[in-house]
Amino acid sequence: MSKRLKTAVIGCGLIGKRRAEQAVKHEKTQLDIVVDINLQNAEQLAVKYNCKSSASWQPIIDEVDIVIVSTPNALLTNIAVSALEKNKHVLIEKPMGCNFEEAKLLFNTAKKSKGLFKVGFNHRYHPAIQLLKTWLNENKIDEIINIRAVYGHGGRPGYEKEWRGDKSLAGGGELIDQGVHIIDLINWLMGKLPEQVFALLQNKVWPIAPLEDNGFALLKYSKNVVACFHTSWTQWKNKFLLEVFGKKGAIIVEGLGKSYGQETITLYQNKLGGGVPDQQTIAFPDQDLSWSLEWQDFVDCILRREPFLNYAQEGLQVMQTLQALYKSAELNQMIACNEVL
Ligand SMILES: NC(=O)c1ccc[n+]([C@@H]2O[C@H](COP(=O)([O-])OP(=O)(O)OC[C@H]3O[C@@H](n4cnc5c(N)ncnc54)[C@H](O)[C@@H]3O)[C@@H](O)[C@H]2O)c1
C-alpha cells in the first residue's frame, strides 16, 4: 500500500503526544488532525507536526482512517464507539472504558465494525516483557506456579486536582490506572482470566476518597496458580517489578527505563543438585520503544486485515477482572470473575 493511513489524535496530553509522534514516524501512517478540548494543546502539536487542529472531535472522524483516543478515561468509550460505528480503526488508551459495562459496549461495537480495535497496552511491548513471554513459551522455568508484581509512583503536587482524582472522569483510582497494566500482563502471561479474585483498597495519602491510592490484589487461576500485585500512588520512588515463578526456576523483570530504573530481566534456572540457581541477566538501553512497537503491531494488523477481536477480547477480560476486584473490595470477600458477567 503506497497511500498512508490518515490518523487523528483526540486528546493531546501526555499520551496523545506520544501517540502522535508514532503516527508521524511510521512510513505507512500520517498525522492529519489533532484534537483537544483545550485548543491550545492541539495547536501546539499541530504546529510541531504541520497538521490540522480542532477543538471538537465529532466533525473530524469522517476525514481519517485511524482514530487514536487519548482523553481522560470517561470520554474514551463515547469517542471510540462513534469512530467504530463509522468503521474507523481505533486505538484507545487503557483502560477499556471506565467500567465493565463500557468495555462490553466497546467490544460489541468492535465486533460489528469494519474497523480494527485495540486497547493501548504498551507495557506488553517492552523488550524485557517480550523476552519474558518468549522464555515462558520456551518452557525455561517449566509450568508457572505463581506471579508477584509491584507497580507504582508517588503522584505529584496537586495530583488530587487532576482528572485521575475525580471518579466521574477516571472511573476508579490507582487500580484502574496502573493496575490495569498489571492485570493485562498477568492475564496475558497466563493466557486466561482468573477464576476468583480478592482485593483490598486503601486511601491513605491523596485526598481523593472514594478513590483508592493503593490497591492490593490476589488472583486465583485454574490449577491453583496464584498471582498477587500491589499498585500504588504512594510508591515514592517509582517502581515496576514482575516476578514469575515456575516449577524449575524464576524470571524477574525490573524497571521500565527512565524514572522506573533500568529495564532488566533475570532468568534463574534451578540446578539438578540444588544450590544457587544458574542466573542470567540482560539489561536494556534506557529508551522506551514500547510505543513504536505497539504502533507497528497495530498498523501491521490493519494492513494484513487481521481481525483485532483477540485484542478486544483480552481488553474485555481485563475489565472483567477489574470489576471483580472492585466488587471484592466493596464486599470484602473473594469474588468469582463469572459473578460480574
Ligand atoms: N499506556 C500508558 O502507560 C498510559 C500512561 C498514562 C495515561 N494513559 C491513558 O491515556 C489517557 C490520557 O492520559 P494522559 O495522561 O495523557 O492525560 P492528560 O491529562 O495529560 O491528557 C488528556 C488530554 O485530553 C484532553 N481532553 C479532555 N477532554 C477532551 C475532549 N472532550 N475532547 C478532546 N480532548 C479532550 C485534555 O485537554 C488533555 O489535553 C488516559 O486514558 C490514561 O489512562 C496511558
Ligand as a Chemical Component Dictionary entry (heavy atoms), coordinates in Angstrom:
data_LIG
# 
_chem_comp.id                   LIG 
_chem_comp.type                 NON-POLYMER 
_chem_comp.pdbx_formal_charge   0 
_chem_comp.three_letter_code    LIG 
# 
loop_
_chem_comp_atom.comp_id 
_chem_comp_atom.atom_id 
_chem_comp_atom.alt_atom_id 
_chem_comp_atom.type_symbol 
_chem_comp_atom.charge 
_chem_comp_atom.model_Cartn_x 
_chem_comp_atom.model_Cartn_y 
_chem_comp_atom.model_Cartn_z 
_chem_comp_atom.pdbx_ordinal 
LIG N1  N1  N 0  -0.233  3.414  28.455 1  
LIG C1  C1  C 0  0.168   4.130  29.472 2  
LIG O1  O1  O 0  1.152   3.799  30.108 3  
LIG C2  C2  C 0  -0.606  5.348  29.884 4  
LIG C3  C3  C 0  0.024   6.290  30.717 5  
LIG C4  C4  C 0  -0.705  7.415  31.089 6  
LIG C5  C5  C 0  -2.015  7.591  30.656 7  
LIG N2  N2  N 1  -2.606  6.645  29.872 8  
LIG C6  C6  C 0  -4.010  6.824  29.431 9  
LIG O2  O2  O 0  -4.043  7.832  28.425 10 
LIG C7  C7  C 0  -5.225  8.632  28.527 11 
LIG C8  C8  C 0  -4.824  10.099 28.668 12 
LIG O3  O3  O 0  -3.989  10.255 29.796 13 
LIG P1  P1  P 0  -2.930  11.462 29.875 14 
LIG O4  O4  O 0  -2.006  11.139 30.985 15 
LIG O5  O5  O -1 -2.359  11.743 28.535 16 
LIG O6  O6  O 0  -3.900  12.647 30.319 17 
LIG P2  P2  P 0  -3.672  14.212 30.072 18 
LIG O7  O7  O 0  -4.490  14.885 31.103 19 
LIG O8  O8  O 0  -2.206  14.517 30.002 20 
LIG O9  O9  O 0  -4.278  14.449 28.623 21 
LIG C9  C9  C 0  -5.649  14.351 28.332 22 
LIG C10 C10 C 0  -5.975  15.384 27.261 23 
LIG O10 O10 O 0  -7.327  15.167 26.820 24 
LIG C11 C11 C 0  -7.908  16.449 26.614 25 
LIG N3  N3  N 0  -9.379  16.337 26.601 26 
LIG C12 C12 C 0  -10.226 16.295 27.652 27 
LIG N4  N4  N 0  -11.499 16.212 27.215 28 
LIG C13 C13 C 0  -11.450 16.169 25.863 29 
LIG C14 C14 C 0  -12.434 16.082 24.836 30 
LIG N5  N5  N 0  -13.745 16.012 25.094 31 
LIG N6  N6  N 0  -12.023 16.103 23.546 32 
LIG C15 C15 C 0  -10.715 16.185 23.247 33 
LIG N7  N7  N 0  -9.733  16.274 24.175 34 
LIG C16 C16 C 0  -10.098 16.261 25.466 35 
LIG C17 C17 C 0  -7.362  17.299 27.731 36 
LIG O11 O11 O 0  -7.484  18.692 27.468 37 
LIG C18 C18 C 0  -5.903  16.820 27.767 38 
LIG O12 O12 O 0  -5.081  17.597 26.910 39 
LIG C19 C19 C 0  -5.998  8.068  29.724 40 
LIG O13 O13 O 0  -6.958  7.162  29.277 41 
LIG C20 C20 C 0  -4.934  7.329  30.534 42 
LIG O14 O14 O 0  -5.459  6.250  31.284 43 
LIG C21 C21 C 0  -1.922  5.550  29.455 44 
# 
loop_
_chem_comp_bond.comp_id 
_chem_comp_bond.atom_id_1 
_chem_comp_bond.atom_id_2 
_chem_comp_bond.value_order 
_chem_comp_bond.pdbx_ordinal 
LIG N1  C1  SING 1  
LIG C1  O1  DOUB 2  
LIG C1  C2  SING 3  
LIG C2  C3  SING 4  
LIG C2  C21 DOUB 5  
LIG C3  C4  DOUB 6  
LIG C4  C5  SING 7  
LIG C5  N2  DOUB 8  
LIG N2  C6  SING 9  
LIG N2  C21 SING 10 
LIG C6  O2  SING 11 
LIG C6  C20 SING 12 
LIG O2  C7  SING 13 
LIG C7  C8  SING 14 
LIG C7  C19 SING 15 
LIG C8  O3  SING 16 
LIG O3  P1  SING 17 
LIG P1  O4  DOUB 18 
LIG P1  O5  SING 19 
LIG P1  O6  SING 20 
LIG O6  P2  SING 21 
LIG P2  O7  DOUB 22 
LIG P2  O8  SING 23 
LIG P2  O9  SING 24 
LIG O9  C9  SING 25 
LIG C9  C10 SING 26 
LIG C10 O10 SING 27 
LIG C10 C18 SING 28 
LIG O10 C11 SING 29 
LIG C11 N3  SING 30 
LIG C11 C17 SING 31 
LIG N3  C12 SING 32 
LIG N3  C16 SING 33 
LIG C12 N4  DOUB 34 
LIG N4  C13 SING 35 
LIG C13 C14 SING 36 
LIG C13 C16 DOUB 37 
LIG C14 N5  SING 38 
LIG C14 N6  DOUB 39 
LIG N6  C15 SING 40 
LIG C15 N7  DOUB 41 
LIG N7  C16 SING 42 
LIG C17 O11 SING 43 
LIG C17 C18 SING 44 
LIG C18 O12 SING 45 
LIG C19 O13 SING 46 
LIG C19 C20 SING 47 
LIG C20 O14 SING 48 
# 
